Amino acid sequence: MLILAADTSGRQGSVALAHGLNNSNCDVIEVVSLDGGTFSAQLVPQVATLLSKHGFKKQNIDAFAIASGPGSFTGLRVGLAAIKGLAEILRKPIATVSMLEVVAVAAGSQGRVLAILDAGRGEVYAGHYEVSVDGVTMIEERLIKLDALPSDGDLTLATSDKNIAQLLAAKGLPIVEVAVQQSDAIARQGWKKILAGQTVLPEDLEPNYIRRTDAEIFSSSRS
C-alpha cells in the first residue's frame, strides 16, 4: 500500500511517501521538509511534487497517516484539513498518530515510557505509554508543569527537545533524548494502525491539541 504521511504539528513540518508491507514493516520512499509558518502554501504543492517525482498520482494513494497533535493549533488545522480533503476525494482511510507516541517508540525502551514535548508557558505535553514488542498502548496524555514530571524509577522519560533534556538531566532525572521525529515516523506508526484497523473517516478527523485553545479558556471563564 502507498501511504502519504504528514506532520504540521511543530515549527517545522514534513511530508513522506512510504510503502506499507505485508510483514507490518513500512518502507519509506522519501521525506520532504516543510518550512514553518508557510504550511498552508507549501503542503499541497509539495505533496503533488513528491508524488510526481516518484511516478505516482494522487489516485495511487491507498491510505493516509497524519500527526494529529499535540502542537501548533494553526499548523495542525492546516495539515488535518489537507489530509481530510484528499481522503474525502479518494475515499481512503486515515490513521492518526500522536507525536508523543512516536517519541515514546523512538526511545527504544520496553515498558512504561513517558514521552515529553515542550508546550511553552513552563508546561509540557506528557504522554504515558506502555511499549512492548506487540505494540504501543496509550495510558494517558496530558498537559502538566515541567516541575511536576514524575520521577518513578520504572518509568523511562523520553524527549526530542534538547532544552527539556538538559533541564531534566540537570535535576538528576534520567532522560532519553531522541532525534526530532518527522513524517517517516508518522508513516511507520500509521501503517501499524492501518493494519490493526485503527483508522478514522475524514469527517471524524480531529486534532489532538491536549491544551485548550485560548478561545475555549476565555469562553469558559466568562460562563
Buried (B, 14 or more C-beta within 10 A) or exposed (E): BBBBBBBBBBEBBBBBBBBBEEEEEBEBBEBBEBEBBEBBEBBBEBBEEBBEEEEBEBEBBBBBBBBBBBBBBEBBBBBBBBBBEBBBEBEBBBBBBBBBBBBBBBBEBEEBBBBBBBBEEEBBBBBBBBBEEEEBEBEEBEBBEBEEBEEEEEBBBBBBBEEBBEBBEEEEEEBBBBEBBBBBBBBBBBBBBBBEEEBBEBEEBEBBBBBEEEEEEEEEEEE
